[in-house]
Amino acid sequence: MMTGLLSAGLLAAPLDLAAAQTKKTEKGDKVHAARPASIDRNGVLILIRGTLLALDQANKTGNYTVLRDLGSPNFQANSAAQLGDIFANQRKQALDFGAVAVLDPQLTLLPQIEPNGMLHMAGFFPSVPLQVNFELLFEPANRQWKIYGVSVNLSSGAPQAPDTPVAEQQKPDDAGRPPDAPSMAVQPKKAAKP
């Protein structure tokens, strides 16, 4: 269900930002590392909700014009038809991102400014039975953050059972292990003999 990071007309896997941050330029200068973004909580919520609700509405209607128009000039290199093709799988599955309107996102990557100047953040909306996971990139354009990259999927929001049942797990070797401490459990009184 994962849609790769969409950016500048390409559908690609999310960038390995850690590797990109340690690369050197052709002149041998180090690329600057990402730094925390100076954006308040409300600004973050507006960007996340606005983007994901626009994607949700585009998926529900099959009309990607508004989503495209909300994007940066590089994002707008995609036509509405191309965006429809990119998100066709989500549309066919009738995925619903409506939970983003009422739930608060939990960020797994706090908003940061990448070395290329883009705002990057990731997280999820904790809902059951499915949670909405997201990764977003925004490009500065006309003194605003505009959509540049979107990655969204749904995963189980319920607790997951362990892969191996507890009964099948190997028990540690009891040899050399100290005995268990005596139980402090309350025992019923024994009746006194007359």
C-alpha positions as CSV (number, residue, x, y, z in Angstrom):
1,M,0.0,0.0,0.0
2,M,3.0,2.3,0.2
3,T,3.1,5.1,-2.3
4,G,6.7,6.2,-2.9
5,L,7.8,9.7,-2.3
6,L,6.4,11.8,-5.2
7,S,8.6,14.6,-6.2
8,A,9.3,16.7,-9.3
9,G,7.4,14.4,-11.6
10,L,9.0,11.1,-10.4
11,L,7.7,8.3,-8.3
12,A,10.7,7.2,-6.3
13,A,11.6,5.6,-3.0
14,P,12.2,8.1,-0.1
15,L,15.7,9.5,-0.2
16,D,18.4,8.2,2.1
17,L,18.8,11.5,3.8
18,A,21.4,10.4,6.3
19,A,23.7,9.4,3.4
20,A,22.9,12.6,1.5
21,Q,23.8,14.7,4.6
22,T,27.3,13.3,4.8
23,K,28.2,13.5,1.2
24,K,30.8,16.0,-0.1
25,T,30.3,18.3,-3.0
26,E,32.6,18.2,-6.0
27,K,34.8,20.9,-4.4
28,G,35.2,18.7,-1.3
29,D,33.0,20.8,0.9
30,K,30.7,18.9,3.3
31,V,27.0,19.2,2.7
32,H,25.2,20.8,5.7
33,A,23.2,18.5,7.9
34,A,19.4,19.0,8.4
35,R,18.4,21.4,11.1
36,P,15.2,21.8,13.1
37,A,12.6,23.9,11.4
38,S,11.3,27.0,13.0
39,I,7.6,26.3,12.7
40,D,5.0,26.2,15.4
41,R,2.6,23.3,16.1
42,N,-0.3,25.0,14.4
43,G,1.7,25.5,11.2
44,V,2.7,21.9,11.2
45,L,-0.9,20.7,11.7
46,I,-2.1,23.0,8.9
47,L,0.5,21.6,6.5
48,I,-0.1,18.0,7.3
49,R,-3.8,18.1,7.4
50,G,-4.2,20.3,4.4
51,T,-2.0,18.1,2.3
52,L,-3.5,14.8,3.3
53,L,-7.1,16.0,3.1
54,A,-6.4,17.4,-0.4
55,L,-5.0,13.9,-1.4
56,D,-8.0,12.2,0.2
57,Q,-10.4,14.4,-1.7
58,A,-8.5,13.9,-4.9
59,N,-8.6,10.1,-4.4
60,K,-12.3,10.2,-3.7
61,T,-13.2,12.4,-6.7
62,G,-10.5,11.3,-9.2
63,N,-9.8,15.0,-9.7
64,Y,-6.2,15.9,-8.9
65,T,-6.3,19.5,-10.1
66,V,-6.5,21.1,-6.6
67,L,-3.8,18.8,-5.2
68,R,-1.6,19.8,-8.1
69,D,-2.3,23.5,-7.7
70,L,-1.4,23.3,-4.0
71,G,2.1,22.1,-4.9
72,S,5.3,23.8,-5.6
73,P,6.3,24.6,-9.2
74,N,8.4,21.4,-9.2
75,F,5.4,19.4,-8.0
76,Q,3.2,21.0,-10.7
77,A,5.5,19.5,-13.3
78,N,3.0,16.6,-12.8
79,S,-0.2,17.0,-14.7
80,A,-3.5,16.2,-12.9
81,A,-3.7,13.0,-15.0
82,Q,-0.2,12.0,-14.0
83,L,-1.1,12.4,-10.3
84,G,-4.2,10.3,-11.0
85,D,-2.0,7.6,-12.4
86,I,0.5,7.8,-9.4
87,F,-2.3,7.5,-6.8
88,A,-4.5,5.1,-8.8
89,N,-3.8,2.2,-6.5
90,Q,-5.0,4.2,-3.4
91,R,-8.1,5.3,-5.4
92,K,-8.9,1.7,-6.4
93,Q,-8.6,0.5,-2.8
94,A,-10.9,3.3,-1.7
95,L,-8.5,4.3,1.1
96,D,-10.0,6.8,3.5
97,F,-7.7,9.4,5.1
98,G,-10.6,11.1,6.9
99,A,-9.1,10.4,10.4
100,V,-6.5,13.2,9.7
101,A,-9.3,15.7,10.2
102,V,-9.9,14.9,13.8
103,L,-6.9,13.1,15.2
104,D,-3.6,14.7,16.2
105,P,-0.6,13.3,14.3
106,Q,2.3,11.6,16.1
107,L,5.5,12.8,14.5
108,T,8.3,10.2,14.0
109,L,10.5,12.8,12.2
110,L,10.1,16.3,13.7
111,P,9.9,19.1,11.1
112,Q,13.4,19.8,9.8
113,I,15.0,21.8,7.0
114,E,17.0,19.6,4.8
115,P,20.3,20.7,3.2
116,N,18.4,21.5,0.0
117,G,16.1,23.9,1.9
118,M,13.0,21.7,1.9
119,L,10.8,21.2,5.0
120,H,10.7,17.4,5.8
121,M,8.5,15.6,8.4
122,A,7.0,12.2,8.9
123,G,4.6,10.5,11.3
124,F,1.2,8.8,11.6
125,F,-2.3,9.3,12.8
126,P,-3.0,6.7,15.5
127,S,-6.3,5.2,14.6
128,V,-7.8,1.7,14.8
129,P,-8.1,-0.6,12.9
130,L,-5.9,1.2,10.4
131,Q,-3.5,4.1,10.9
132,V,-2.4,6.7,8.3
133,N,1.4,6.9,7.9
134,F,2.9,9.8,6.1
135,E,6.1,11.4,4.9
136,L,6.0,14.9,3.5
137,L,8.4,17.3,1.8
138,F,7.5,21.0,1.3
139,E,9.4,23.4,-1.0
140,P,9.5,27.2,-0.3
141,A,7.7,29.1,-3.0
142,N,6.3,32.7,-2.8
143,R,7.0,32.8,0.9
144,Q,4.9,29.7,1.6
145,W,5.6,26.0,2.1
146,K,4.2,24.2,-1.0
147,I,3.8,20.4,-1.5
148,Y,6.8,18.8,-3.1
149,G,6.7,15.2,-2.0
150,V,4.0,13.0,-0.6
151,S,4.2,9.4,0.7
152,V,1.2,7.9,2.4
153,N,0.1,4.4,3.4
154,L,-2.2,2.6,5.8
155,S,-1.0,0.0,8.3
156,S,-2.6,-1.8,11.2
157,G,-3.3,0.4,14.1
158,A,-4.0,-2.4,16.5
159,P,-1.4,-4.1,18.7
160,Q,0.5,-6.9,16.9
161,A,1.0,-10.3,18.2
162,P,4.6,-11.6,18.4
163,D,5.8,-13.6,15.4
164,T,6.5,-16.7,17.4
165,P,4.0,-17.9,20.0
166,V,5.4,-17.8,23.6
167,A,5.0,-21.6,24.0
168,E,7.2,-22.2,21.0
169,Q,10.0,-19.9,22.1
170,Q,13.1,-21.6,23.4
171,K,13.4,-21.6,27.1
172,P,16.7,-20.6,28.6
173,D,18.8,-23.3,30.1
174,D,17.9,-23.6,33.8
175,A,21.4,-25.0,34.7
176,G,23.3,-22.5,36.8
177,R,20.3,-20.3,37.3
178,P,19.5,-19.4,40.9
179,P,16.2,-20.7,42.3
180,D,13.1,-18.5,42.2
181,A,12.5,-16.5,45.3
182,P,9.7,-17.8,47.7
183,S,6.2,-16.6,46.9
184,M,4.8,-13.8,49.0
185,A,1.3,-14.8,48.0
186,V,-1.3,-14.9,50.8
187,Q,-2.2,-18.5,51.7
188,P,-5.4,-19.4,53.4
189,K,-5.1,-20.2,57.1
190,K,-5.2,-23.8,58.0
191,A,-7.8,-24.8,60.5
192,A,-6.3,-25.4,64.0
193,K,-6.7,-28.9,65.4
194,P,-8.7,-29.1,68.6
